[in-house]
């Protein structure tokens, strides 16, 4: 893993309470600390790009793994719920569950990565 460059310079500014709350909300939504979010926003502005979000920090392998876990969870919960209610799952119904879970697993994984850290449920 490559270490980021050692940072030695400090940038400071004053904000109103409302401005600070806005920064806190934006940082939390992105899954970053306020300092990280501000650094990303400033550098993104300088470089003409969008600030990073939590999904940007997840590599393609991490996103793919989370997507598979989300799909597996959806399938498992559906099957367990049916079994708990005394129902069986036919092969056709199982394939429908798999297809439905696969159809939106990446979207759901991205949504989970973009959730603020303090609102994630375990």
TIZA-428978 format. One record per residue (C-alpha): residue number from 1; chain; x, y, z. Coordinates in steps of 0.05 Angstrom, whole numbers, always signed. Each point is the difference from the previous one (the first is absolute). Layout:
N
+-----+-----+--------+--------+--------+
: seq : mol :      x :      y :      z :
+-----+-----+--------+--------+--------+
: NUM :   A :      X :      Y :      Z :
...
+-----+-----+--------+--------+--------+
***
This chain:
122
+-----+-----+--------+--------+--------+
: seq : mol :      x :      y :      z :
+-----+-----+--------+--------+--------+
:   1 :   A :     +0 :     +0 :     +0 :
:   2 :   A :    +27 :    +68 :    -20 :
:   3 :   A :     +4 :    +51 :    +57 :
:   4 :   A :    -29 :    +69 :    -14 :
:   5 :   A :    +49 :    +57 :     -1 :
:   6 :   A :    +17 :    +28 :    +69 :
:   7 :   A :    -42 :    +62 :     +9 :
:   8 :   A :    +34 :    +59 :    +34 :
:   9 :   A :    -43 :    +60 :    -19 :
:  10 :   A :    -63 :    +23 :    +36 :
:  11 :   A :    -59 :    +38 :    -29 :
:  12 :   A :    -49 :    +35 :    +46 :
:  13 :   A :    -65 :    +37 :     -8 :
:  14 :   A :    -57 :    +26 :    +42 :
:  15 :   A :    -72 :    -25 :    -10 :
:  16 :   A :    -68 :    +17 :    +28 :
:  17 :   A :    -36 :    -54 :    +40 :
:  18 :   A :    -45 :    -15 :    -59 :
:  19 :   A :    +59 :     -5 :    -48 :
:  20 :   A :    +35 :    -48 :    +47 :
:  21 :   A :    -63 :    -43 :     +6 :
:  22 :   A :     -3 :     -3 :    -76 :
:  23 :   A :    +72 :    -23 :     -4 :
:  24 :   A :    -13 :    -52 :    +54 :
:  25 :   A :    -60 :    -27 :    -38 :
:  26 :   A :    +38 :     -3 :    -66 :
:  27 :   A :    +59 :    -34 :    +31 :
:  28 :   A :    -44 :    -50 :    +37 :
:  29 :   A :    -39 :    -15 :    -64 :
:  30 :   A :    +66 :    -14 :    -36 :
:  31 :   A :    +26 :    -44 :    +56 :
:  32 :   A :    +59 :    +46 :    +12 :
:  33 :   A :    +24 :    +43 :    +58 :
:  34 :   A :    -10 :    +75 :     -8 :
:  35 :   A :    +74 :    +10 :    -12 :
:  36 :   A :     +2 :    -55 :    -54 :
:  37 :   A :    -63 :    +27 :    -32 :
:  38 :   A :    +25 :    +72 :     -2 :
:  39 :   A :    +68 :    -22 :    -28 :
:  40 :   A :    -35 :    -40 :    -55 :
:  41 :   A :    -49 :    +56 :    -16 :
:  42 :   A :    +56 :    +53 :     -4 :
:  43 :   A :    +46 :    -44 :    -42 :
:  44 :   A :    -58 :    -22 :    -45 :
:  45 :   A :    -17 :    +73 :    -12 :
:  46 :   A :    +71 :    +17 :    -17 :
:  47 :   A :     +6 :    -59 :    -47 :
:  48 :   A :    -69 :     +9 :    -32 :
:  49 :   A :    -31 :    -66 :    +23 :
:  50 :   A :    -53 :    -24 :    +49 :
:  51 :   A :    +20 :    -14 :    +72 :
:  52 :   A :     +9 :    -73 :    +20 :
:  53 :   A :    -55 :    -38 :    +34 :
:  54 :   A :     +1 :    -64 :    +40 :
:  55 :   A :    -13 :    -40 :    -64 :
:  56 :   A :    +63 :    +30 :    -31 :
:  57 :   A :    +43 :    -27 :    +57 :
:  58 :   A :    -27 :    -70 :    -10 :
:  59 :   A :    +38 :    -36 :    -54 :
:  60 :   A :    -37 :    -40 :    -54 :
:  61 :   A :    +15 :    -64 :    +38 :
:  62 :   A :    -30 :    +28 :    +64 :
:  63 :   A :    -62 :    +24 :    -36 :
:  64 :   A :     -9 :    -67 :    -34 :
:  65 :   A :     +8 :    -37 :    +66 :
:  66 :   A :    -50 :    +45 :    +35 :
:  67 :   A :    -48 :     -8 :    -59 :
:  68 :   A :     +4 :    -76 :     +6 :
:  69 :   A :    -11 :     +4 :    +75 :
:  70 :   A :    -61 :    +45 :    -10 :
:  71 :   A :    -29 :    -49 :    -51 :
:  72 :   A :    +14 :    -60 :    +44 :
:  73 :   A :    -32 :    +35 :    +59 :
:  74 :   A :    -63 :    +15 :    -40 :
:  75 :   A :     -6 :    -72 :    -24 :
:  76 :   A :    +13 :    -29 :    +69 :
:  77 :   A :    -50 :    +45 :    +35 :
:  78 :   A :    -54 :    -15 :    -51 :
:  79 :   A :    +11 :    -75 :     +5 :
:  80 :   A :     +3 :     +1 :    +76 :
:  81 :   A :    -63 :    +43 :     +5 :
:  82 :   A :    -38 :    -49 :    -44 :
:  83 :   A :    +25 :    -60 :    +39 :
:  84 :   A :    -18 :    +33 :    +66 :
:  85 :   A :    -71 :     +7 :    -27 :
:  86 :   A :     -3 :    -73 :    -20 :
:  87 :   A :     +8 :    +13 :    -74 :
:  88 :   A :    +46 :    -36 :    -47 :
:  89 :   A :    +39 :    +31 :    -56 :
:  90 :   A :     -5 :    -31 :    -69 :
:  91 :   A :    +58 :     +1 :    -49 :
:  92 :   A :    -36 :    +52 :    -41 :
:  93 :   A :    -12 :    +45 :    +60 :
:  94 :   A :    +73 :     -8 :    +21 :
:  95 :   A :    +23 :    +21 :    -69 :
:  96 :   A :    -46 :    +61 :     +4 :
:  97 :   A :    +31 :    +18 :    +68 :
:  98 :   A :    +70 :     -7 :    -29 :
:  99 :   A :    -17 :    +41 :    -62 :
: 100 :   A :    -32 :    +56 :    +42 :
: 101 :   A :    +59 :     +2 :    +48 :
: 102 :   A :    +50 :     +1 :    -58 :
: 103 :   A :    -38 :    +55 :    -36 :
: 104 :   A :    +11 :    +53 :    +52 :
: 105 :   A :    +58 :    -24 :    +43 :
: 106 :   A :    +50 :    +52 :    -26 :
: 107 :   A :    -49 :    +57 :    +10 :
: 108 :   A :    -15 :    -23 :    +71 :
: 109 :   A :    +75 :     -9 :    +15 :
: 110 :   A :    +14 :    +71 :    -24 :
: 111 :   A :    -58 :    +26 :    +43 :
: 112 :   A :    +29 :    -35 :    +61 :
: 113 :   A :    +69 :    +30 :    -13 :
: 114 :   A :    -30 :    +69 :     -6 :
: 115 :   A :    -40 :     -4 :    +65 :
: 116 :   A :    +27 :    +43 :    +55 :
: 117 :   A :    +41 :    -42 :    +48 :
: 118 :   A :    -42 :    +19 :    +60 :
: 119 :   A :    -65 :    -25 :    -33 :
: 120 :   A :    +26 :    -68 :    -22 :
: 121 :   A :    -35 :    -57 :    +34 :
: 122 :   A :    +37 :    -63 :    +20 :
+-----+-----+--------+--------+--------+
***
